[in-house]
Amino acid sequence: MSNSKVNIELLRAYSEINLSNLEHNLGQLQEQLPAMCKVIAVVKADAYGHGAVQVSRHLQRLGIEHFAVASIDEAIELRINQIEGEILVLGYTPIGRREDLIYYHITQALIDESYAEKISKGKGRLRVHIKLDTGMNRLGLRATNLDALMAIYRKENLEITGTFSHLSRADSLCDEDKSFTEYQIKTFYEIIGSLKKNHIEVGKTHLQSSYGIINYPQIKCDLARPGILLYGVSSNPEENIAERLDVRPVLSLRAKVGSIKHVDKGETVGYGNHFKVEKESVIAIVTIGYADGYPRYLSKRGCKVLIRGREVPIIGNVCMDQMIVDVTSLNDIKVGSQVTLIGKDEEAYLSVNQISLLTNTINNETLTGIGQRVKKVYI
Ligand SMILES: *Cc1c(COP(=O)(O)O)cnc(C)c1O
């Protein structure tokens, strides 16, 4: 369901979510995977800022039957919005919410031995995937004692539909990281092999997130868990992912020119008197700020935005609700003109990479940081 009826003229700041690009990216990832391997769409953190319900509904229409989120509340939100497939909670759920998990038919990851022990007790059968820690040392069972592990698979009140692990360095292709990832893969398959030899049903296996899919396509699991690449961007802002895989960014971030002013040489702009204009200038006040997830850290770092297909610099500090750009070089802007912070504008293009590079982070954080006040428009 795209809300193409939304009149963007009436919005202050919005992200434009291109569902055909999402579909395209899904196809590209599926092509990397063996034919029998299905995608678990990772839609945690509001689908990396793209809107979990809308993104999941679209993916469901495209045939996706598995979804993964970080929390039970994210899972319930999907369930009450008609997402029907398996919804896996990857992270911790308080044991007190076991009944909710069962009621909403949510699958819980078993995140360590003592958690497995506790959540196996209680009324009804809880559906779970067992997570194995193969070296990341975050979540998962260590599996050092095979008998203890098998005892968990045999718990009456657990229905085990999957077994998985997470690769911690699959994005890096340096020798040390590659051999570590290979060690993780080998460890995973050794444990699966031992379990199977003992006639344990492990359910569906999965190991790869985005970089696991593109860097280790030879892995033959039943499922794979892409997140960031579904949204068409790399994690690392130094990488131009399109050179490796034909994916297209799904999200564009836009705001408006709210006001235009002339300032004289020597005047200062914004909070404090940190930014002094060098010559008579025209400035525009743009309707987006750090409370919308456009980091204040970008102040004075030479970050650009697009207006009428041309790059203009941000000046002064990014404020909570707005920021200021120098538009002296443009003669055709007016109040209400569109400002593009991420995405295409006429022939020009700004990648999310720019923001993440200038704020020393990865694109995952930039995208998930986009604020609640930014409306989502699906195209
Ligand atoms: C977030 C997450 C993913 C998706 O990772 P991407 O790098 O975004 O593809 C997969 N598996 C687990 C366990 C995760 O936490």
The ligand as a MOL file (V3000), in Angstrom:
LIG
                    3D

  0  0  0     0  0            999 V3000
M  V30 BEGIN CTAB
M  V30 COUNTS 15 15 0 0 0
M  V30 BEGIN ATOM
M  V30 1 C 20.9640 -6.7190 12.5950 0
M  V30 2 C 21.2110 -8.1470 12.3900 0
M  V30 3 C 21.2190 -8.6810 11.0900 0
M  V30 4 C 21.1870 -7.8280 9.8370 0
M  V30 5 O 22.4590 -7.2940 9.6480 0
M  V30 6 P 22.8580 -6.4070 8.3650 0
M  V30 7 O 24.3090 -6.2200 8.5020 0
M  V30 8 O 22.0910 -5.1400 8.4760 0
M  V30 9 O 22.4700 -7.1820 7.1730 0
M  V30 10 C 21.3190 -10.0440 10.9680 0
M  V30 11 N 21.4360 -10.8470 12.0610 0
M  V30 12 C 21.4580 -10.3610 13.3180 0
M  V30 13 C 21.5990 -11.2920 14.4560 0
M  V30 14 C 21.3630 -8.9970 13.5240 0
M  V30 15 O 21.4030 -8.5080 14.7700 0
M  V30 END ATOM
M  V30 BEGIN BOND
M  V30 1 1 1 2
M  V30 2 1 2 3
M  V30 3 2 2 14
M  V30 4 1 3 4
M  V30 5 2 3 10
M  V30 6 1 4 5
M  V30 7 1 5 6
M  V30 8 2 6 7
M  V30 9 1 6 8
M  V30 10 1 6 9
M  V30 11 1 10 11
M  V30 12 2 11 12
M  V30 13 1 12 13
M  V30 14 1 12 14
M  V30 15 1 14 15
M  V30 END BOND
M  V30 END CTAB
M  END
